Amino acid sequence: MFYDLNLPYRAQHDLVNQDELRTRIDMLIKLGYHVIAYNHVVTGKITPNETNVVDISGKKSKIEQLTRLTYIIEDISQNHGLSSTNSVLASYDILAVRPTNEKTFTNACNTLEIDIISLEMGSRLPFYLKHSIVGTAIERGIFFEISYAPAIRDSTSRHHLISNAQNLVRVSRGKNIIITSEAQRAMELRGPYNIVNLGTIMGMNQATAKESITTNCRAVVIHAATRRDTHKAVVSFEPITSLKPNELWKIGKDKKSQAMGKSKKAKRMRPNTDDEE
């Protein structure tokens, strides 16, 4: 399954925004994507007005839709807004932050309960990416995002994005990276295998580049679900039997593999009919 976990979404309900968003969704479906996340970006204080209000009808049967909030952090004093009890955050499927300086970046890697760290890769980063700090975030299950659309809009952004992405791949050793579009228009979207080729330019091998739009994105979704269902060391969960057939991918199974597993289990449990001496 191919994912694009960054489709910018404006909270305002005007028809122009809705039509443009539908055009991008149609393009993603044509390009072969299976899961998308509408991304709402917040700067400053998180207010009740930022509650998830995405409502795009007519597409649910063709593509799975998630919601994401990206919080731009300019000072570590803003961290109190990222409380697990914040009802606004709970209304979104995925939580990302975009740190703007070294202090907020270090804090995001070491402390914040988030799913994605998004960096402004299309411009010169105001701090160095260090292996020790990035490694801490990776150990905590956090993923780093590279969005490719800025490189399509401007040649200077393209230069910075490739350079920054190569540096991120180096310090992370290619681990816990996702590639998203952040496309504001349909013409900025690219197909999955074009993204794989782009990943190789960034220093990944083809397998790692493909993981950045498949298994790594799925891991983000699972991490987000675990984070939302965990509070003060208490985890809420539902049995595997409650999963719908189209949700078996979450445990790496489909109907066929599940049936084969039951068959093998039955053979192992068959009693020995030989007479004991």
C-alpha positions in Angstrom: 0.0 0.0 0.0 1.3 3.4 -1.0 0.8 6.4 1.4 0.9 10.1 1.2 0.7 11.4 4.8 0.8 15.1 3.9 -1.9 16.6 1.8 -2.3 20.2 3.0 -5.8 21.1 4.0 -7.2 24.5 4.8 -9.8 24.7 7.6 -11.9 27.3 5.8 -14.9 25.8 4.0 -14.9 27.7 0.7 -15.7 25.9 -2.5 -12.4 26.7 -4.2 -10.4 24.9 -1.5 -12.8 22.0 -1.6 -12.6 21.6 -5.4 -8.8 21.9 -5.4 -8.6 19.2 -2.7 -10.9 16.9 -4.6 -8.7 17.3 -7.7 -5.6 16.3 -5.7 -7.4 13.3 -4.2 -8.4 12.2 -7.7 -4.8 12.5 -8.9 -3.5 10.5 -6.0 -6.0 7.7 -6.7 -4.9 7.7 -10.4 -1.3 7.5 -9.3 -1.9 4.4 -7.3 -2.0 5.6 -3.7 -4.1 3.8 -1.1 -3.9 6.0 2.0 -3.7 9.7 2.5 -3.6 12.1 5.4 -5.1 15.6 5.3 -2.6 17.9 7.0 -3.7 21.0 9.0 -0.9 23.2 10.1 -1.1 25.3 13.3 1.2 28.1 14.4 0.9 29.6 17.9 -1.6 28.5 20.5 -3.8 25.4 19.8 -7.4 26.4 20.2 -10.7 24.5 20.0 -11.2 26.1 16.6 -8.4 23.8 15.3 -10.5 20.7 15.9 -10.5 18.3 13.0 -13.2 19.4 10.5 -12.2 17.5 7.4 -15.3 16.4 5.5 -14.7 15.2 1.9 -17.5 12.9 0.7 -17.5 10.5 -2.3 -13.9 9.3 -2.0 -14.0 6.9 1.0 -14.6 3.8 -1.1 -11.5 4.5 -3.2 -8.9 5.6 -0.8 -8.4 5.5 3.0 -8.4 8.9 4.5 -6.7 10.0 7.7 -6.3 13.4 9.4 -3.1 15.0 10.7 -2.2 18.1 12.7 1.2 19.7 12.3 2.2 22.1 15.1 4.9 24.6 14.3 7.0 25.0 17.5 9.1 28.2 17.9 9.7 27.9 21.6 9.7 25.0 24.1 7.1 26.8 26.2 4.6 25.8 23.6 5.0 22.1 24.7 2.1 22.4 27.2 -0.3 22.5 24.3 0.8 19.0 23.3 -0.8 17.4 26.3 -2.3 13.9 25.8 -5.5 15.2 27.4 -5.9 17.9 24.7 -9.2 17.2 23.0 -8.1 19.0 19.9 -5.1 16.7 19.4 -7.3 13.7 20.1 -9.5 14.6 17.1 -6.6 13.9 14.7 -5.2 10.6 13.6 -1.6 11.7 13.4 0.4 14.3 15.3 3.4 16.0 13.8 5.6 19.0 14.9 7.8 21.3 12.9 10.6 22.6 15.1 12.2 25.9 14.0 15.4 25.9 16.0 17.9 23.6 17.7 16.2 23.8 21.2 12.8 22.8 19.9 14.2 20.2 17.6 16.2 18.6 20.5 13.1 18.7 22.7 10.9 17.1 20.1 13.4 14.2 19.6 13.9 13.6 23.4 10.6 14.4 25.0 7.4 15.1 23.0 4.8 12.4 22.5 4.4 12.8 18.7 4.5 10.6 15.5 6.4 12.8 13.0 9.1 15.4 13.1 8.7 17.6 10.0 11.6 19.8 8.9 11.6 22.7 6.4 13.8 20.8 4.0 13.3 23.3 1.2 15.5 25.9 2.9 18.7 26.0 4.8 18.2 24.4 8.2 19.0 26.7 11.2 20.7 23.9 13.1 22.8 20.8 12.5 21.3 17.3 12.5 23.2 15.2 15.0 23.2 11.4 15.0 22.8 11.1 18.7 19.7 13.3 18.8 18.1 11.8 15.7 18.9 8.4 17.1 17.0 9.1 20.3 13.9 10.0 18.3 14.2 6.8 16.2 14.5 4.7 19.4 11.2 6.3 20.6 9.5 5.3 17.4 9.3 8.8 15.9 9.6 9.3 12.1 11.3 12.1 10.1 9.5 13.6 7.1 10.8 14.7 3.7 8.3 16.5 1.6 9.1 16.8 -2.1 6.7 19.4 -3.5 8.9 22.4 -2.5 11.6 21.0 -4.8 9.1 21.1 -7.7 8.1 24.7 -7.1 11.6 26.3 -7.0 15.1 25.4 -8.1 16.7 26.9 -4.9 14.4 24.8 -2.7 15.3 21.7 -4.8 19.0 22.2 -4.0 18.4 22.7 -0.3 15.9 19.8 -0.1 18.3 17.3 -1.7 21.2 18.4 0.5 19.2 18.3 3.7 17.6 15.0 2.8 21.0 13.5 2.1 22.2 14.7 5.5 19.1 13.3 7.2 19.6 9.9 5.5 23.3 9.9 6.6 22.7 10.7 10.3 19.6 8.4 10.6 21.3 5.7 8.6 18.2 5.6 6.4 15.9 4.6 9.3 12.5 6.0 10.2 12.1 8.3 7.2 8.9 8.9 5.3 8.5 10.8 2.1 5.3 12.8 1.5 4.2 15.3 -1.0 3.0 18.4 0.8 1.4 19.2 -2.6 -0.7 22.3 -2.8 -1.8 21.5 -6.4 -2.4 18.3 -8.3 0.4 19.1 -10.7 2.9 18.8 -7.8 2.0 15.2 -7.1 4.2 12.3 -8.3 3.7 8.6 -8.6 5.1 6.1 -6.1 7.9 4.9 -8.3 9.0 8.4 -9.1 9.3 8.9 -5.4 11.5 5.8 -5.1 13.8 7.2 -7.7 13.9 10.5 -5.8 14.8 8.6 -2.7 17.9 7.1 -4.4 19.0 10.7 -5.2 18.7 11.4 -1.5 21.1 8.6 -0.7 18.7 5.7 -0.1 18.7 2.4 -1.8 15.6 1.4 -3.7 14.3 -0.9 -0.9 14.7 1.9 1.7 13.1 4.5 -0.6 10.1 2.2 -1.2 9.7 1.7 2.6 9.5 5.5 3.0 6.1 5.5 1.3 4.9 2.0 2.4 5.9 0.2 5.5 7.3 3.2 7.3 4.1 5.2 6.8 2.1 2.2 8.1 4.3 2.2 11.2 3.5 5.9 11.7 -0.2 5.1 11.6 0.2 2.3 14.1 2.4 4.4 16.3 -0.2 7.1 16.3 -3.0 4.7 17.2 -0.9 3.4 20.1 -0.1 6.9 21.3 -3.7 7.9 21.3 -4.8 4.7 23.2 -2.1 5.0 25.8 -2.4 7.4 28.8 -0.4 7.3 32.0 0.9 3.8 31.2 -2.6 2.4 30.7 -3.2 0.9 27.3 -6.7 0.4 25.8 -6.9 -2.3 23.1 -9.3 -4.4 21.2 -8.9 -8.1 20.4 -7.6 -9.1 17.0 -10.9 -10.8 16.3 -12.6 -7.3 16.2 -10.6 -6.3 13.1 -12.5 -6.0 9.9 -11.2 -8.0 6.8 -9.8 -4.8 5.3 -7.9 -4.0 8.6 -5.9 -7.3 8.8 -2.9 -5.5 7.3 -2.3 -4.0 10.7 -1.1 -7.4 11.9 0.5 -8.4 8.7 -2.3 -10.8 7.6 -5.0 -11.2 5.1 -7.8 -13.7 4.8 -5.7 -16.3 2.9 -2.8 -16.2 5.3 -5.1 -16.3 8.3 -6.8 -19.4 6.9 -3.5 -21.1 6.2 -2.4 -20.3 9.8 -5.5 -22.0 11.2 -4.9 -25.1 9.0 -1.3 -25.4 10.2 -2.3 -25.0 13.8 -4.9 -27.8 13.4 -2.2 -30.2 12.0 0.1 -29.4 14.9 -2.6 -30.1 17.4 -3.7 -33.4 15.9 -3.3 -36.1 18.6 -1.0 -39.0 18.2 -3.0 -42.2 17.4 -0.1 -44.6 17.8 -0.4 -47.1 20.6 1.9 -46.4 23.5 4.1 -49.3 24.7 
